[in-house]
Structure formats: structure tokens, C-alpha cells
């Protein structure tokens, strides 16, 4: 994934979360949107970009191990 696609995906996630969690009443300004930090606290999980990176690393590990096993098999022959 590129930096631009990461930014767009994170922006889409935050926009969706703001829709789900709706507005919050501020002290002096009246109703306001939740800030990014507040959304992260409400979710208590990593953002979508970090989740995708973690999943891609999980997929990469078996592939690397598979390649190593194939190299070892060729050496034994």
C-alpha cells in the first residue's frame, strides 16, 4: 500500500466512526465532532491501516518459511 492509499483509508475510517459515534456536546462551543484521539480511545484497538499491515505480515511469514523449506529440499537432493 502507498502512503496516499493509507491516508485515504484512515480518513474513510475516521469519517465512518464519526458517523457511528455521532456528535458530542462541548463545554462552550455547543455540539462538535469527536477528535481523532477520542475515536481511538472509544475503539481501544489499532486503526485499519495498522491492522492491514499486521495481516500482510502474517501472510508473509508462511511464504518465507515455504521458500526456505524448498531451498532445503533442493539441497538434500
Secondary structure, DSSP 8 states (H G I E B T S, - for coil): --HHHHHHHHHHHHHHHHHHH--EE-SSS-EE---HHHHHHHH-S--HHHHHHHHHHHHHHHHHHHHHHHHHHHHH-
